[in-house]
Amino acid sequence: MVILELAIQGVKGLAPSVRLAFKQGYTLLQPQQPGGSLWKLFEALFYADGRVDTSSLVAPGAPIARAGLTFQGRDGTTYRLVRELGGAGTLARMDAGTGKFVPITQDAAEIAQYLRSTCGLPTRGAYEHAFSITPAGWPSKQAAPAGGVPKISAAFPALQSSSAQLMSASARTVQPATDVNAAKAMLVQLKKELDGTKEIDELQFKLDGAQKRVFDLDGKVRKLDELRKQLDQARATAEAAPSPVKMGLPENIAESAARMEGLEKQRDDQLRRLEREREQFLGKNFNVEPLYKDQAFGASMGIGLLTLIIGVALGHAWRYLSLLDIPSFGMAAVLAIRWIGDVQGSESAGRRKSHYNDREKQIQDNFENEVLSVKTAMKLLGVESPGQLIETFAQRQLLERQMQDAAAQLSELESDPSVAEAQREMNEVQLEQGKIEARLSELSGYGRPSHAVEAEIEEVEASIQAALNPQARAAPTPTPAEATRPPTGQTPAIQPPAEDPVPKLLDATADLFGADVATMGPLIAPRAAQYLAALTERRLGAVEIDAKGRAQVATQAGKKHAGMLDANERDLLYLAVKVALMEKYAERAKLPYLIDDDFSGFPPAQQALIGRVLKHVGTKAQVVHLCAGNATEAMADMRYAV
């Protein structure tokens, strides 16, 4: 689970209305009012089973507290959980196709089940004990167990951090200034530096407020910028899309492509009809033999000549016989005329064949002329069919319509007075933010925190005072060990051992890791030892955890059970084991780690070390820290004033 955005309204200890964007890393939330609790807020969001008292979360004067959380689940899907703290809620999932949230359920039990099974939310106990840090959770705040083996506290004096020892030593051994004037000049520079660091703190506070205001206003003008980007993108895409005009083609090329299939069918029909006519014509016999080979013509001519000759030769009696030449010669004439027609038909057959060829070529040419522009466009676009050509040009029309719709929405939004006012105010806030950042850049030479400068000022003033009044030097301040040592001859006080905090942590997370406590101990002990050594500046070292989860720590005085450590050491051991669990679980699943404590119970040097540890954990998972102090501020990857 990865938090993407958190929006809250009417929550105690936080601004009346806050919307925050998150990334992986160490995020510091600096409240402007006391009483806020990050863990209680998330507990009310995730575990709304009626066992959470949400009345303490409602800000004074607010009718109700609301919260909305946008996060990425274990399955990679984006979800949004919106809830009236202590009341109804809705879990929605983002639709990847439309980019909108689709409700899943409003039932509290179904929401809890879905968060646990699909989104990877751990149980309430595991989240509270292992993956959150609250002021009430430190071992030093827990009541000592009844009974148990007593221990003599004086035998193992409390070990203070080396930084505290150095501060105590410097307070006891302040040397008088050898050059008072130089010390005073240094004091002036230090006070100037202190003024600069205080100004940096004030400017940083203003910068956080400006950044928060920019973020709030950005929600109003973001849609305007998004529409402008959409319009520019739609315009660029539409201009890049092919169009008939850009390609030098007729504007009605799409219509021609739509008619191409019908033209092909018409051409094929005409060619089929022409082919049938050609076959019928070519089926006739156009081979004409010479007339003298026609037997009927020869017989008719012979009979006619014979009767004519006989009638003339035999005289008056046979002259009537010569009249028979008339029908004979008539038949021959008819046959001759028919032969002449056949000869003429044979001569026209060649011309008729050429006519069919010309008609076929004309049909093909007419079709090619009709579809020439379509084929040219298909070749230019590299498509294989008129349908693809139509789709290509239709895409251009669709993009142009989208561009027109985006332009209309943009025009409507630009004319909205509230958006224009938000944009104007945002420009003013950004201008102010730029001035603050420029001033912070000028003061970048003052890099130390104010408490370090104040400590050095006190030291210089003490050295000047010691040089001016040697008799006023105070007696050495007893060390913490001397202060706790009992008077000579007095029996040391006996007090029961404290509870080991490690078994509870391992019990709470064993199910998540799929291992028992005996397996978990050796799994995280080496990493916990490294963190403990870093937090104690190597005063405490190796950590051993037995099969029941009980811890034993190597100290300068030898090995000690966790219950035998003093309060500060037990708290640091608890923190080291918890951070080791956080780091180990980050290898298995993403989960935001929540911190409510400002670590004011630790010395400043240890607070800085804790900040480094949190920043390191932030490289592996989200760490969200609600803290009004600035001890870990320098380590934060993101900071918000809430």
PyMOL commands that set and color helices and strands:
alter all, ss='L'
color gray80, all
select helices_A, chain A and resi 38-46+54-57+108-117+124-130+135-137+139-141+153-155+162-172+180-240+253-282+291-293+295-314+319-381+386-414+417-442+450-468+470-472+480-484+502-513+517-535+562-564+567-586+604-618+633-635
alter helices_A, ss='H'
color red, helices_A
select strands_A, chain A and resi 2-9+17-21+25-30+66-72+78-84+89-94+101-105+132-133+151-152+494-495+543-545+551-555+558-561+593-595+622-626+638-641
alter strands_A, ss='S'
color yellow, strands_A
deselect
rebuild
show_as cartoon
